[in-house]
Amino acid sequence: MTFDQRQLSAFLAIVEHGSLGRAADVLHLTQPALSRTVKRLESQVGAPLFERNSKGMLLTAVGEALLPHATLMERVAEQAHEEIDAVRGLAKGTIRVGGIASVVGLLLPLAIQRVLTRWPNLKVQIIEGVWDRLADALVKHEIDLALGVAADESEEIVPIADCYWEDNSYVVASAGHPLQRKRQVSLADTIDQRWASTPKGTAPYQHLHEVFRSKGLGKPNIVVETRSIITLKSLVSHAGFLCWMAGPMFEDERRVGLMSALAIPGLDAHRRLTVFRRRDGIMPTPAVRLLDELRQLALHNRRADQNPAD
């Protein structure tokens, strides 16, 4: 079944705005014209897409089934237009990228700054989140690149082998936490403290538990789970919680004295990070430009780690 892009755009506009009138205003159409467009799409599908009631336009089961496919086709069409503009030399388009907090906080802004210096007409859309959210966004074409902890490829997502770097993770606490004043701190000293963490199934949660297991320890006392990095930092800085964080994630707070890593001897928690893309399809030109800058920054970081005295 071949869909008309204008009909899909009309369908998505009604979904977004909730009523025929508001969608018509946004699309600069009359309500009768928009209604006819939707009826043609419903005729093609063979079933109603909306239920009309006092609250507006609500999706039917068939409409719900069509929605993700219509959204994907709309995004692909937008990317095609951007690619054509790039070929014509207009150097426009949108970089759609996602990253975990430690990457969004340092490496990604540097790469974006370098890209926009060379191509100032580009725009950028960023999603920050834990890996399951980023992987889903990559598959759904919400983003074209995802920056996260290195992992095996899947049927839909593959890592970019030559674009990787490393960081370290630490047990972090506020400047006034009692363990900061202890002369010698071990990982075992932290196990019964109150911990805040990202939820089970996320990379930081798994990394934390792997470190404890490697030291022959039980599970830390995680009493708060949240995907909000702002909340995690606040719990550490103002409520006395411990948290497991990558170094770049709390660098700004460390500089102003709000929190710092506990000095735990023998705690060496490296992790590798990389960039992922969809397995199939051509990467949009704006994403390629960002990837080039990420490659250069990642290479610089690896060389700096190998030659720390340089």
C-alpha positions in Angstrom: 0.0 0.0 0.0 1.4 3.4 -1.1 0.5 6.4 1.0 0.3 10.0 0.0 2.7 12.1 2.1 0.2 15.0 2.2 -2.5 12.7 3.7 0.0 11.4 6.3 1.0 14.9 7.2 -2.7 15.8 7.7 -3.2 12.7 9.8 -0.2 13.5 12.0 -1.3 17.1 12.4 -4.7 16.1 13.7 -3.0 13.7 16.1 -0.7 16.3 17.4 -3.2 19.1 17.8 -6.2 17.1 18.9 -8.8 18.7 16.7 -9.6 19.3 13.1 -9.8 23.1 13.5 -6.4 23.5 15.2 -4.7 21.2 12.7 -6.3 23.1 9.8 -5.0 26.4 11.1 -1.4 25.0 11.4 -1.6 23.5 7.9 -3.2 26.7 6.5 -6.1 24.7 5.2 -9.9 25.0 5.6 -11.5 22.5 7.8 -13.6 21.0 4.9 -10.4 20.6 2.8 -8.6 18.9 5.7 -11.6 16.7 6.4 -11.6 15.5 2.7 -7.9 14.7 2.9 -8.4 12.5 5.9 -11.5 10.8 4.4 -9.4 9.9 1.4 -6.8 8.3 3.7 -9.5 6.5 5.6 -10.9 5.2 2.3 -7.5 3.9 1.3 -7.0 2.2 4.7 -10.5 0.9 4.6 -11.5 2.0 8.2 -12.0 5.1 10.2 -8.9 6.6 11.8 -10.5 8.9 14.3 -13.5 9.0 16.6 -15.1 12.4 16.8 -16.5 13.5 20.2 -16.7 16.5 22.4 -13.1 16.2 23.4 -11.8 16.4 19.8 -10.4 13.8 17.5 -9.4 10.5 19.2 -7.5 7.7 17.4 -9.3 4.5 16.6 -7.5 1.1 16.9 -6.6 1.4 13.2 -5.4 4.9 13.7 -3.2 3.8 16.6 -1.7 1.1 14.3 -1.0 3.6 11.5 0.6 6.2 13.8 4.1 4.8 14.2 4.4 4.0 10.5 3.2 7.5 9.5 5.6 9.1 12.0 8.5 7.1 10.6 7.6 7.9 7.0 7.3 11.6 7.9 10.8 11.6 9.4 12.3 9.8 6.4 10.7 12.3 4.1 12.2 15.2 6.1 15.6 13.6 6.0 15.3 13.1 2.2 14.6 16.8 1.8 17.6 17.7 3.9 19.8 15.4 1.8 18.6 17.0 -1.4 19.4 20.5 0.1 22.9 19.2 1.1 23.5 18.0 -2.5 22.4 21.3 -3.8 25.0 23.0 -1.6 22.6 24.7 0.8 24.3 23.0 3.8 21.1 23.0 5.8 19.5 20.3 7.9 19.1 19.0 11.4 21.6 17.0 13.4 19.5 14.5 15.5 21.6 12.9 18.2 21.1 11.3 21.6 23.5 10.6 24.4 23.9 9.4 28.0 24.4 12.1 30.6 28.2 11.9 30.8 28.6 12.3 27.1 26.0 15.1 26.7 27.8 17.0 29.5 31.2 17.2 27.8 32.1 15.5 24.6 28.9 16.1 22.6 28.8 19.9 23.2 32.4 20.2 22.0 31.6 18.2 18.8 28.5 20.3 18.2 30.4 23.6 18.6 33.0 22.4 16.0 30.3 21.4 13.5 28.3 24.6 13.8 31.5 26.7 13.4 32.0 25.1 10.0 28.3 24.8 9.0 26.4 27.6 10.9 23.1 26.9 9.0 22.7 23.5 10.6 20.3 22.9 13.6 20.6 20.4 16.4 18.1 18.3 18.3 19.4 16.4 21.3 17.8 13.6 23.4 19.5 12.8 26.8 18.7 9.6 28.4 19.7 6.1 29.5 20.5 3.6 26.8 17.1 1.9 26.4 15.6 5.3 25.6 18.3 6.1 23.1 18.2 2.8 21.3 14.4 3.1 20.9 14.9 6.6 19.5 17.5 5.4 17.1 15.3 2.6 15.7 12.3 5.0 15.4 14.4 7.6 13.4 14.0 10.2 16.2 17.8 10.4 16.2 20.5 9.4 13.7 23.4 8.8 16.2 23.4 7.6 19.8 26.3 8.0 22.1 26.5 5.4 24.9 28.4 2.6 26.6 29.9 0.1 24.2 27.7 -2.9 23.6 27.2 -5.7 21.1 25.4 -4.8 17.9 21.8 -5.9 17.3 19.7 -6.6 14.2 18.9 -2.9 14.0 21.8 -1.0 15.7 25.5 -1.2 15.2 28.4 0.5 16.9 30.8 2.6 14.8 34.1 0.8 15.4 36.6 3.6 15.0 34.7 6.1 17.2 35.2 5.2 20.8 36.8 6.6 24.0 36.9 5.7 27.7 36.0 7.3 31.1 36.0 6.3 34.7 33.2 5.9 37.1 33.3 6.6 40.8 31.3 6.5 44.1 30.4 10.2 44.6 29.3 11.9 47.7 28.6 15.5 48.9 31.5 17.5 50.4 29.9 17.1 53.8 29.3 13.4 53.7 30.8 11.5 56.7 32.7 9.2 54.4 34.6 12.2 52.9 36.1 12.8 56.4 37.1 9.2 57.0 40.9 8.7 56.7 40.6 5.4 54.8 37.5 4.4 52.9 36.8 1.0 51.3 34.0 0.0 49.0 32.6 -2.1 51.8 32.1 1.1 53.9 29.6 2.3 51.3 27.4 -0.7 51.1 25.0 0.2 53.9 24.8 3.9 53.1 21.8 5.3 51.3 22.3 5.0 47.5 20.5 6.7 44.6 20.8 5.1 41.1 19.4 4.9 37.7 16.9 2.0 37.4 17.7 -1.7 37.0 18.6 -2.6 33.5 20.4 0.7 32.8 24.2 0.7 32.2 25.2 2.6 35.3 23.1 0.3 37.5 24.7 -2.8 35.9 28.2 -1.3 36.1 27.8 -0.5 39.8 26.6 -4.1 40.6 29.4 -5.6 38.6 32.0 -3.6 40.6 30.5 -4.7 43.9 30.5 -8.3 42.7 34.1 -8.1 41.6 35.0 -7.1 45.1 33.1 -10.0 46.7 30.4 -7.7 48.1 26.7 -7.8 48.2 24.3 -5.3 46.6 24.5 -1.6 47.7 21.6 -0.2 49.6 19.8 1.5 46.7 16.7 3.3 48.1 16.0 5.7 45.3 15.9 4.9 41.6 15.3 7.6 38.9 16.2 8.3 35.3 16.6 12.0 36.1 20.3 13.1 36.3 19.3 16.4 37.9 17.5 14.4 40.7 20.5 12.1 41.2 22.8 15.1 41.6 20.5 16.8 44.0 20.2 13.7 46.1 23.9 13.5 46.4 24.6 17.2 46.9 21.7 18.1 49.3 20.4 14.8 50.8 23.4 12.8 51.7 23.0 10.0 49.2 25.8 8.1 47.4 25.7 7.6 43.7 27.7 5.9 41.0 28.7 8.4 38.3 31.1 8.7 35.4 33.7 11.4 35.9 32.4 13.9 33.2 28.9 13.7 34.7 29.8 15.5 37.9 32.8 17.6 36.8 31.0 20.9 37.2 29.8 20.0 40.7 33.2 18.9 41.7 34.8 22.2 40.6 32.4 24.2 42.8 32.8 21.9 45.7 29.3 20.3 45.8 30.4 16.7 45.4 33.4 14.6 44.7 34.5 11.0 44.3 35.4 9.1 47.4 39.0 8.2 47.6 38.6 4.4 47.5 42.0 2.6 46.9 41.9 -0.1 44.2 38.7 1.1 42.6 39.4 1.2 38.9 36.2 1.3 37.0 36.9 2.0 33.3 34.2 1.8 30.7 34.3 2.2 26.9 31.9 4.5 25.1 31.1 4.6 21.5 28.7 5.9 18.8 25.9 3.8 17.4 23.9 4.1 14.2 21.1 2.3 12.5 22.3 -0.8 10.6 20.2 -0.1 7.5 19.9 3.1 5.4 22.1 6.0 4.6 23.2 8.3 7.4 22.0 11.9 6.8 24.7 14.3 5.9 24.3 16.5 9.1 24.9 13.4 11.2 27.9 12.5 9.1 29.4 15.9 9.9 28.9 15.4 13.6 30.3 11.9 13.4 33.5 13.3 11.8 34.0 15.7 14.7 33.3 13.0 17.3 35.9 10.8 15.7 38.5 13.5 16.0 37.6 14.2 19.6 37.6 10.5 20.5 41.0 10.0 18.9 42.4 13.1 20.8 41.1 11.7 24.1 42.6 8.3 23.4 46.0 9.8 22.6 45.8 12.0 25.7 45.1 9.0 27.9 48.0 7.2 26.4 50.4 10.1 26.9 49.2 11.9 30.0 52.4 13.8 30.4 52.2 15.5 27.0 
